[in-house]
Amino acid sequence: MPSQRFAPPSEVPGLAARRIAADIVDGVLHKHRTLDDQLDGSGAHPGLKTLADRDRALMRRLVATVLRRLGTLGHVLSRLLDKGIPSEAPRAQSALLIGAAQILWMDVPDHAAVDLSVRLVQSDRRAARYAGLVNAVLRRCAREGKALVDEVATQSLDLPPWLLARWSAHYGEATARDMALALGHEPSLDLTVKSDAAQWASRLHGEVLPTGSVRTVLHGAVTMLPGFTEGQWWVQDAAAALPARLFGDIKGKSIADLCAAPGGKTAQLAQAGAHVTAIDRSPARVARLRENLTRLSLQAETVVADAVEWAGPAEGFDGILIDAPCTSTGTIRRHPDVAWLRQESDVAALTALQQRLLKKSVSLLKPGGTLVYCTCSLEPEEGEQAIAALLATEGGLRRVPIEASEVSGLSEIITTEGDLRTLPSHLPNADPKLGGLDGFYAARLVKS
């Protein structure tokens, strides 16, 4: 046993959570690392192991709020700083962002937000000389920040200009603004339940959405919520739960789920009684998929392979679901780092991969079989245009339009061609935390 006299001195409560939040924000903005990489798996921040659940939840909210409001924060701080944010001291930048985010949008006393941000800077050798600056700027933010936020409330600053321009061109300026506004709110937790959605909504203090998903604003570790250990539900955005339902009755049918991990759609297909083959190229992600299926007591064959190269069985499949790799711009509600890590040039590279996956899927499909293609992208090249290109080159396919009755009567999420298109601004609610959907596209095709 090490002697107690060597124990580290106790730290100011909340400082560790803010230090880790600052590291992760820095990881996204300066090292181009995703939140998923920094929060889970082998690349996760080492300090996460030492955080209590409450501090871990605080850290996640800090990071998400900064990234969700990054453009507005930049505007506010630029107005409060004479010479801009010090570029040679990243910790000073992240301390200012985290401090201002708490003052403007989080239920944290202003004095605590200022004090802990100053301590963050003081503990960093390169940034320590900016402690006075951070203190002065954040005190001004507490006095003047709300008015500065109101100045730009209608300008959609929290989206990169290239993304806002694309959405305005495709969806119209008014809809693009509504989407940007929806992305500014912390999303709820959506669950797909095995059965008795009303009972689980009651137990989890949530509500049943028109689509059948359960939506709750409970915070804390998901693993501690009722029903998790028993495998009664899994976390899945309400929009992400729609594509797997487009096959209709699949009991006893063979369905391949390409790019399947982490397995939410695989679980839906298995729960519906299909014989599911789940393919993903990442061994680590397939291992996670298997863990999820075990918890849920569901069966599926799992394959570690690149779906484009995978031979598949000679007899083919009755149905194929492709949740294709994409820019993921539809998931910015839950993954705000995506907005700042993606570039417009990513669209073309991913579109080429999507076409290869689509053509491969056609070859794996039995005559009369159903192909459901979906992406969690709001970019038309990865959705509507991808299917138009496939139909133009594959004469043996036809689109089967989706009926509003198949999606709980939500006609606003059906395109004129009969495809599915959900937007962040869909499913509005008087409480913004209970509204919204991830941006998803899905099309249903049948092979002649």
N, C-alpha and C positions, 0 to 999 in steps of 0.2 A: 504493500500500500504506500503510495507516495505521501509524504508528509503534507499536512494541511497548510503549512506555511508557504508551500509552493503553489497553492491554488491561485488562479488568476483573480485580480480584483473584480468585484461585481461591476457590471456595466449599467449605464443609465437605461431604464426600461424603454424598449422600442427602438433603441439605436441599432441593434443588430439587424432588425428587420429592414431598417432604412439603408443600412450599409449594403446589405445583399441586394435590395431593390436598386440602389445606385449602380452596383456592379452589373446587374442584368440589363438595366437601361443602357449603360455604356456598351455592353455586349451587343445589343441590337443596333444602336446608332453608329458605333465606331468600328465594331468588329463584324458586323453583318451576321450575327448568330441569331437563330430563331429562338422564340420563347420556349418552344417545346424542347429544344436541345439543352437549354440552360436550366429547365425546371425538372426534367425527367431523364432517366437513363444514365448511361455511363458518363455523359458530358455535363451532368447536372452540377450546379454550384455546390461546392463541398460544405458550405455553411448551412445549407438547408437542413442537414441532419440534426443540427443543434437547435433549430427553431421549434418552439411550442406551436401547436395547431393555430392558436389565436394570432401569433406573430407571423406565421406562414400565410394566413389569410390576409393579414394587413399588408404584407410584402407584395402579394399578388395584386391586391387592389391598387397599391401605389404604382406598380409597374404599368398595370392596365390603364389607369387614369392618365398617367403621363403620355403613353403612346396613343391613347384615344383622343387626347386633347392637345397633341403636340404642336399643331399649327397655331392654335389660339395661345398656347403658352409662349411660343416664340414671339408672337405679336406683343403680348403683355410685357415680357421681359425686355424686348427691344425698346419699348417705350420707357422702361424704368432704368435702363442702363445707358450711360453716355457712349460707351465704346463697344457695346455688344458683349456677349458671353465670352469669357476668356477661353480661347481655343487651345492654349497650351496646358490647360489644367482641366482634364475631363471631369474630375471629381467636383470641381466648382460648378461646372455646367449641370451635372446630374443633381447636385445638391439644390441648386436654384430651381430646377424643374420639379423635383420632388417636393420641395417646400412650397412652391407656388401652387402645385396641384392640390396639396392638402388644404391650403388657405381658401382656394377658389371652389373646390368641388367635394371635399371630404369633411366628415364630421370630426375634425381634429381642432382643438383650440389653437388659435393663431400663435400664441406664445410658444406652445410646444412645437409647432411646425417650424418656427424660426429657430428656436434653441437647438433642436436636433439637427437641423440642416447646418448650422454653424459648427456643431460638434463633428459632423461628417467631414467638413472641410478642414477643421483643425487637426484631424487624425491622418490627413494625407500630406506627405512632405511637399509635393509640388503645389498643392492647392492652399496650404495653410495661410499663406500671405493674403488670400482673398477672403478670410473670415469676416473682416470688417465690412467688405463690400457685400457679401451674402447677407449679413445681418441687416444692413441698411436697405438693400433692395427688397428683401422679403417684408420688412416692416412697412415700406411704401406699398408693397403689393397688398398687404392687409388693409391699408387705407384706401387705395385707389384701384385695386385690381378688378373689382366687380364692374366698375364703370368702363374699364378698358375692354373687358370681355363683351359687354353689351354693345360697344362700338362696332364690333365685327360679327355679331351674332348671326347675321344673314349671309355671310360671305363664304361659308363652307371651307374655312381655312384648314380644317383637320383632315382633309384629303390631299394627297399630292396633286398638283395641278394637272398632270397628264391623265390621272385617273378620273378626276372631275370632268375634264374635257371629253373623255371617251363616253362617260355615262350621260353627259348632257347631249352629246351628238346622237346617241342610240335611244335613250329613254325620254329625252326632252329635259329642258332646264328645270322645270318645276319638280318633276319626279326625281331628278338627280339631287336637288336640294332636300327633298323629303328623305331620300336614302341617306344622305350625309347626316341629316339631323338624327335619324334613327340610330346611326352608328355611334353617336355621341353618348348613348346611354348604356350603362352596364346591363348585359343581358341576363335573363332569368335562366334557371336550370330546367332543361327539357328532358323528359324520360319517356322511353318506350316501355310499356308494362306488358307482362304476359297475359294478364286478365284482370277484370274488375278495376278499370281505370278510376271510377268514381271512389271506390274504397281507398285506393292509393293516393288519390288527390286529397282526400280527407285526412289521411294519416300524415301526409307530407305538407299539409297546410297550403295546398296549391289548388289548381283548377284543371278541369279537363278541357282541352282545346277542341274546336270543331273537328280537327283531324284525328282526334283520339289520343294524342300525346298528353302527358301530364306535365303541367308547367308550375314550378314553384320558385320562390325567391329565397328559400332557405340557404344559409351560408354555412361554411365549415367543411370538414372532410366528408366527401361523398361516401366514403367507405363506412362512415359511422351512421348513415341514415338508415331508418327502418327498411328492411327488404333487400338491402344490398347483399349482405352475406348469404341470405337465402336464395339469391338469384332470381328475384321476382321482377326485376327491371334492369334496364341499362340506360346510360346517358346517351342521348341522341337528339340533336336539334329536330324540331318538328318538321322542318322542310326536308332534312336528310332522311326522314322516315317515310317519305312519300314514294320515291322511285321503286322500292322493292314491292310495293302494293300494286304496281301497274301490271303485273303478270296475271292477276286474277287468281283463280283456284289452282294451286300448284301442288296439292297433296299427291305424293307419289311420283312427281316428275323430277327429272334430272336438271339441275340448274348450276351453272358455273358462275361464280362471283370473281371477276377479274379485279386485280388490285384491291384485294378484300380487306386487308388490315386497316384499322384495329378490330373490325368485325361486326359493327352494328347492323349492317345490311345482311351479312351472313346469318346473324342470329335471327333476324326477321324471317328470312327464307326457311331456316331450319324450324323455327317455331310454327310456320305455316304448313309444315309437313313435307317439304321438298327433300330430295337427296342432293345435298349441296357439296360442291367441290370448290373450295376457297383457295385462290392462287394469289401469291404475293411474292415479290422478288427479295424482300428483306427477311433474313432469318430471325432477326430480333422482333420484327413486327408480327411475323407468323407465330412466334412464341407467345407474344402478348395476346394474339387472337385466340390461341388454344387455351390460355389461362381464362380468358373471358368466357369461352364456350363451356369450360369446366365449371366455372361458378354458376353459369346459367343452366347447367344440366342439359345442354343441347349438343347434338351430334353433327359433325361435318367432316368431310375429308379435307385435309389441308396439304397444300403443295407449295414448296419453296421453288419458285421459278420465275423467269421473265415471261410474262404472258405472251409477248409477241413471238418468243422463240419456242414456247411450250407446244408439244405435239398434240396432247389431248387424246381422248379415246376415239377409236375409229368410228364408233357409232354416233358420235356427236352428242349434243345436248338439246333438251326440249326448250331450254331458255338460257340466256346469258345476260348477266348484269355487268355493265362496265361503269365503275365509278372512276373515271379516268384522272390521271395526274393532270393538274391544271394550275393556273396562277392563284387559285383559292381566294380570289377577291370577294367571293360571296361570304367568306367566313370572317371578315374583318370585325364583325360584332364580337366574336369570341377570341379572335387572334389579331389584335390590333397591330402587332408587329408586321403583319403581311403588307399593310399599306406602305410601310417605309422600307421594306426589304425587296419588294418586287419592282421591276422596271418594265417599261412598255415593250422592250425588246424580248422579254420572256415569252410574250404571247405567241410569237411566230414559232419559236422552238418547240413549245408545248403542243401547238396545233399539229405539227408534223407527227409527233408521237401519238396523239389522239387518232389521227387517220390510220396509222399503222395498227393500233389496237382495234379500231372498228373493222378494218379489212380482215384481221385475224379472226375476229369474233364471227364474222359471216362464214368463214370456213369451218368453224367449230359448231355451227348451228345446224340442227336437223331441218329438212324441208318442213315447212309449217311451224317451225320454232319461232319463239319471240325473243327479240333483242331489245333490252332497255339500256339506253345510254344516258349517263348523267355526269354532270360536273358541278362542283361547288364554286363556279366562276360566274361573274356577271358580264364577262366579255363575250360578245356575239360570235367571234371567231371560234370560241371553244364550245359553243352551244348550237344556235340556229344555223350558223354557216358551216359548221362541221357536218351536221346531218344533211344539209343541202348538197354539200360536196360529195358525200357518200352516195346519196340517192342518184346523183347525176352520173356516177360511174358504176353502180351496182344495179343492173336492171332487175335482178331477182328479189329486190326488197320493196316493200311498200310501207308507208306510214299508217299506223292505226291511231287515229286521233283519240286523245284522252277526253273523256266526258267529265263535266263538272260534278256529276253524281259520284264519280270515282274518287273525288277529292273533297268530299263533304259539302258539295255545292259551292265551293269557292271559285266561282267563274272568273274572278279577277286574276287568278294564277294560271289560267289557260290562255295560250297565245292564239292568234287567228288561224294558225296552221294546225292547232290541236296538240301542241306540246305544253309541257309544264314549265313555268317561269316564275319563281318566287323572288321577291325583293325584300330588302331589309325593312322597308316601310309598310309591307303587308301585315295584316292582322293587327291593326292599331288598337291601343288600349288607353283608357284615361290615365292609367299609371304606366309611364313609358317602360318601366322595368318588366311589365307583363305583356308588352307588345313586341311586334317584329318577328321576322324570320330570317334565317340565313338565305343568302342568294343562291338559288339552285336552278339548274336547267335539266330537263329530262325529256327524252323522246322515246316512243315505242314503235318498233318496226317488226314486221313479220317477213320471214323468208318464204318465197313461193315454193 
